[in-house]
Structures are given as structure tokens and as C-alpha cells.
Amino acid sequence: MNPPRLHCLGCGRAAKVILRWLREQARVDIGQICNRSLASARRAVDFIGAGEAVEVLAADLSGDWLLMGLPDGELEAAALGLSCRMPGQFALAFHLSGSMSASVLDPLGVPVAAVHPVRAFADADSALAAMPGTRLVGEGQAQPLDRLRTIFEQAGGRWLVIDGGGKAAYHAATVVASNYLVTLNQLARTLAAASGLSTPDAVDLLDGLQRAGLDVLGQSAPAQALTGPIERGDVAAVARLVAAADGQGQGGLFRALGRATLDIALSARGQKPSDPAMRVILADASVATSQRD
Ligand SMILES: NC(=O)c1ccc[n+]([C@@H]2O[C@H](COP(=O)([O-])OP(=O)(O)OC[C@H]3O[C@@H](n4cnc5c(N)ncnc54)[C@H](OP(=O)(O)O)[C@@H]3O)[C@@H](O)[C@H]2O)c1
């Protein structure tokens, strides 16, 4: 069976890597590539190594597939625009968003799905090299999902399906795991710099700690992985840490994370006599002040 012919509206950081990967694995035949500017579409075609850069998708692409690789905020308007010009034409259409439902493409009047690649596409070459084994989270109608699952699994991806109703929570989970890990690292670096550690030493030390923590979390539940002064109930030590964080203007974030950490500790070891005092030290400073007033 011939691979499907796949056109792309919005071929930026994510879509061009997906298309080149699928092409190199002989899973799709690349068709037209349309971006806001023709120059950008040509750059995408150069990267993919196939396809035709166009200013506007041709009016008749009946029976082909369409990837809408647009930013999330552009999907609805683009689907409505295409629905006027070329209604019901494609055999299948899908987008790459982790937070928008596949149903945003319903105006196209064709079977629709979403495939969220769980990967950052900041650097195209390294993202392409890392595509085998990448998690792809599908959501949408059963028939297009089955067809997409086939080509993405044959290309070497790992497929998962989630329900549309859980999409916002799924995306929030990925933001916490990925983006907030960066935020935690920044907080740790700020505090390490205040300790007098050089930047290279701080980066190396914190990197080792975070990697070791992630290794443990791959094998056990968070409550089992937790150690440290909050878990031990060492109120005096935590008071010193809060003061140090306050000194860097980071007390609010440090306390909020500490309260969440105390909740995890409680779920694992139960209540300790020191926990009420720990709660006071970790209380939101503005709430504590207003309660005193
Ligand atoms: N980037 C990631 O790491 C990543 C990871 C997973 C999923 N995703 C998802 O992938 C999708 C695209 O994100 P991205 O980061 O790849 O976006 P991006 O790099 O900003 O690329 C978007 C592309 O869409 C084109 N475009 C924008 N509006 C258009 C319009 N009205 N008509 C035609 N083309 C239009 C742009 O064209 P010009 O180049 O001419 O401006 C650009 O090439 C989003 O749903 C995102 O959630 C992204």
C-alpha cells in the first residue's frame, strides 16, 4: 500500500521535524507545505528534503492527509478558513497540540485527531535524532487515530491515547514535569549562588542531585523517594532555609514548595509532633501576616 500523501499548513519547529522523520521512515509522501511566508515554507521544505512550498494550499487535495502544525491559538481560525475554501476534502486531518482538543478541527468536515509529540523541538537536528522512541499522545476520533498510530509506530514512536476530557490536565502534567523542572533548577541556582559556590560548581552539583532524584522517581512513588529536613521534621533546619530563601527574595516559592513537600511526607510517614510548627514556618508569609494583624 502506498504511503499517504501528507500536506502541512504551519510547518514550524515541531511539524518540520515530524515530517522529515516520517519521510525518512518512508511512512508518508510529503505534499504541499504552506506557512505564513513562502520563504519560511521553502526553508521547511529544505529541511524536510521533500515537498512543494506554496503560498496557499491548492484548492483540490481530495483524499490526502493534512497536518495543521500551527501554533495552538491559530488552529480554530485556520480550520474555519479552510472549511470555506475546501470543505470535506481530506481523508484525515490532525494537529500537534497537547492542550487543544482534536475537535477544534471539526469545521474541516473530515476525520480529525491530535498527536502530541512529547518532546521539545528547540533544536531541529537534535530533536530529529531523538525521535525514535518518542512518546506520541493521540486524542480524537477512533478511525484517524488508528491510521496515525500505524504510521507513527512503524516510524519508531511509542503511542498512547488519552480522552479529550483529560487533555488540559495532561498538558498541565507535562508543563509541571518539564517547564517547572527548569523553574526548580533556577531557584536552586539562585540559592547556590548566594552560598558563594561558583556557577560551574553549582551547576554540576545541582545537576547530579536532580538526575539522581529522577532516577529514583523512575523506580518509586514520590512519597518513597522523599528525604531531607521536611521529611525528617527538622523544624530548626527548615527555619534557616526559609530565611536564606527570603534573603534572595525567593521565600514565597520556597514556602509553597515546602508545604507541598510536607503533604507528601505526611502521606508516607504520618504525622510527627513537629509538623504543626513546620506548617507555621512554611505558611504563606502574606497570609501569616494578615492573620497576625
Ligand atoms: N515546539 C515544540 O517544542 C512543540 C512540542 C510539542 C508540540 N508542539 C505543538 O506544535 C504546534 C506548533 O508549534 P511550533 O512550536 O512548531 O510552532 P512554530 O515554530 O511557531 O511554527 C508555527 C508555524 O506555523 C506557521 N503559521 C502560523 N500562522 C499561520 C497561518 N495563519 N497560516 C499558515 N501558517 C501559519 C508559521 O509560519 P511562519 O514561519 O511563516 O511564521 C510557522 O512556520 C503547536 O500546536 C504546539 O503546541 C510544539
The ligand as a Gaussian input file, in Angstrom:
#p B3LYP/6-31G(d) Opt

LIG

0 1
 N        7.799000      23.494000      19.694000
 C        7.672000      22.408000      20.466000
 O        8.622000      22.044000      21.194000
 C        6.398000      21.623000      20.441000
 C        6.363000      20.365000      21.111000
 C        5.193000      19.607000      21.053000
 C        4.080000      20.093000      20.391000
 N        4.134000      21.326000      19.785000
 C        2.926000      21.823000      19.099000
 O        3.224000      22.015000      17.724000
 C        2.401000      23.082000      17.213000
 C        3.272000      24.097000      16.539000
 O        4.191000      24.614000      17.471000
 P        5.641000      25.102000      16.983000
 O        6.439000      25.381000      18.211000
 O        6.188000      24.189000      15.948000
 O        5.242000      26.489000      16.296000
 P        6.171000      27.455000      15.416000
 O        7.585000      27.011000      15.446000
 O        5.834000      28.832000      15.828000
 O        5.651000      27.196000      13.929000
 C        4.381000      27.568000      13.525000
 C        4.374000      27.633000      12.016000
 O        3.042000      27.959000      11.637000
 C        3.102000      28.934000      10.625000
 N        1.881000      29.739000      10.712000
 C        1.439000      30.466000      11.750000
 N        0.234000      31.009000      11.449000
 C       -0.059000      30.588000      10.194000
 C       -1.158000      30.799000       9.335000
 N       -2.202000      31.546000       9.704000
 N       -1.136000      30.215000       8.108000
 C       -0.080000      29.445000       7.714000
 N        0.982000      29.204000       8.504000
 C        0.987000      29.771000       9.725000
 C        4.333000      29.741000      10.877000
 O        4.749000      30.306000       9.652000
 P        5.965000      31.357000       9.513000
 O        7.209000      30.547000       9.726000
 O        5.833000      31.890000       8.126000
 O        5.753000      32.370000      10.602000
 C        5.303000      28.685000      11.434000
 O        6.056000      28.105000      10.402000
 C        1.617000      23.646000      18.398000
 O        0.343000      23.054000      18.455000
 C        2.459000      23.180000      19.594000
 O        1.663000      23.059000      20.765000
 C        5.265000      22.095000      19.783000

